[in-house]
Structure formats: structure tokens, C-alpha cells
């Protein structure tokens, strides 16, 4: 195991300071060889999952956004439940969202909201692992990922939609609850299924993707010469390799070479060429420009792109926090849907927005165990019994509300939805068979997804 320290992150509410690490599990690097991937693709197609030219952008609100303050307001509930903001009408009858989302209210016909999502987990790590992998196993006491990100599985099977692009990318980095790549990683699929991370700040005037730059003194011609030489050596070794590891490594190397030597990725990552008016529409901040960059990547051919928006652990000072972050989310979400629609990309790009869990329906007193207001103004604590997930595009119907919660927003009242149902819907959009199996570190066959069903109301 290689472990490279990448610096400290903010403290989460459990009091532990997370640190970012790049972890390379050598035992898993060759776990899934190219022949296995090709067989899995053939199996997927033979079982009725047709090939598609679709992609997913997942906007990940790391820390957990509250459903009662965003997409599932309860204006008739007691004051300590209904919170601080009022609902507003959208351009869809009967579909209301928070008053801090006025721009999304004008394009609600382009997205739907699942209001009855739940997994009943209140631990950041357990909840994050369920939401991103569909399985349990992680907790605050054992944060190590146990399964691959469902998006890593899907992109492993589909590859990029266009050559020269990473199939699985993260802007600006992949992080779940302070762990990098955390539960967005490939786990037993191997490190080649970890997301390509752009790093940096797409809002910065000098933004560059560092991994796309050639080393000093290296030219494209020299890179091609070295690539040709490496292939010659590989041919000598491939005849005696029966594990599939060399093919898998060659595939990974070839994708890296195509990205550096080709024009597709270089152009997609160059956000400076974007129309300034469009950049303004997304918001001239790191979150807005990261979302815009994600759109550029799927347009250029990436299959799975995640956008990390961190800092959602609002146990107190909810008013100050949400009045800062929700307007930014409003701009970037509305701009993304309008942009995809205007470019003719909405029908083949699924946009999702969620976090690992929601926040308690009942607001606290701002004391966090101490005297009321001693930590600041009131907030909300952890809640996995009811949460929302925004989904739109990629063939998903807009303007729909799936499920509901009870009058206090505590639990699903009808049509309960699980993370597995969300994942089956994602695979359906991408045309990936959810029953494909992979071998884990112990050599046991593990199905791509846990039992669940496509959310038929959305398709």
C-alpha cells in the first residue's frame, strides 16, 4: 500500500481532523483485467442493457444538506420544524421549493425531486458509503471504503463516451467526508477506476489541470517514441501473462497517453475559452466554475463527473451558512440545466444533487450539548431517515415529485426510496446491467448493485 499525504481538511462534527491521502492498493491494481471488462460489457448487452451515449454529473454536497430547508419545506409544521424560510412556487403546479432557490423555481420543469429517499444512517461515513456505493461497512470508527463507487463501476464498463477523455472524473477533486478519493474510489476494481481529479480552482485566472502538463523537456514526439518502445516491450511480456493484469495496465496507460497527447481533454479542461457571460451565469466562484467545468467534460466525452461542494455540516448558525451557500447552489444548478438544454445535451446528461444524509427535521437550540446559543444560532443535526435527491436530464422526466414525508418531515410517508433505487436508475440511464459481477479482494463475485429498482415515475 502506497500512502501519500495530501494535507489537512476541515474538522467534521465528530471532532476528528481528516487528512487527504492518495492510497494505491497494489493488490487490487490488476484485480479487473481488460478481458474481464470486455466480458462484462458483452454480458450487459446480452441481458438487454443497450449501449447508450449518456453521462452523469453528480453534484455532491459533502456534509449533508437539510431537506426541510431546500426541496421539502413544511410551512404548516411547528416553527421549530418548519425552519427559517418559506416555500415559493415554481413553474410546475404543486411543486414548491425554498425561497432561496428563485432561479431553480423558473426551471423546475427540467428536474424532479425524490422526497422519500432514506437509509436511516446518521453517521457521516456510514451514510456516505451507502449513498455512493450502495453498501454498508464504513463508520466513524472504520472509515476505510469497502466497495467501489457505483459511478466507478459504471464508467469502468462503459469507458468514455468519446476517445481521449477520462471516463470518470472529479472536479476539483473526489472527496467524501474529508476522505480522498474516499467512497468515490474504485476500491477492488483497481486504482485505474479512481476518478481523474482536475485539482486547482476553476475560478482562478491561472487555472490549469496539473496532470495534463508534459514533464519538462518532454515533447509530444518524444512521448510518442516512448509509447512505441513501451508497446514493443509489452508484446514480449503479454504472451506469458495470463492474469489480465498487463492488459489492464496497458489500457490505463493508453488512456493517460491519449489525454496528454490528444486535443480533446486539453480543450475541455481549458475553461478560459468559455463565453464570459455563461461563466457569470454559473457564478464566479469555485462552486459555479467547477460545475461549468463538469459540463465541459461530459460534452467532450466523459461518462461520470462528480463535483465536490463541501461544508454542509451545519449543526449551528444554519441561517448564516445557508444564506451564503444556497444562492450559489441556485445559480449553478439552474445554469447547468439551462446550459445543457440550450446545447442539446439535456436528454443525454443526468444531473444529480445530494449529500450523504439530511438534517434533523427539528432544529436544535444552538448549544450542541451546552447552554442554548452557546455555539451560535440554531442549526440541524444528522438525519438519514428522510432526505431529498434532485435528478433531471438523461431521459428523466422533469417537474415530478417522487414520494413524500410525513407532516414533520421525519420519515417517508409514501413511496419510500433507497440508495439502491437511485443507483439502479443511474445504471438504467447509462445502459449498464446492474447484475454484472466483479471479484472483490477476497476473490468473491459481487454484483455491481444491491437489490433495488429503477424509479419508474422518472423514466
Order of alpha helices (4+ residues) and beta strands (2+ residues): beta-beta-alpha-alpha-beta-alpha-beta-beta-alpha-beta-alpha-alpha-beta-beta-alpha-alpha-alpha-alpha-alpha-beta-alpha-beta-beta-beta-beta-beta-beta-beta-alpha-beta-beta
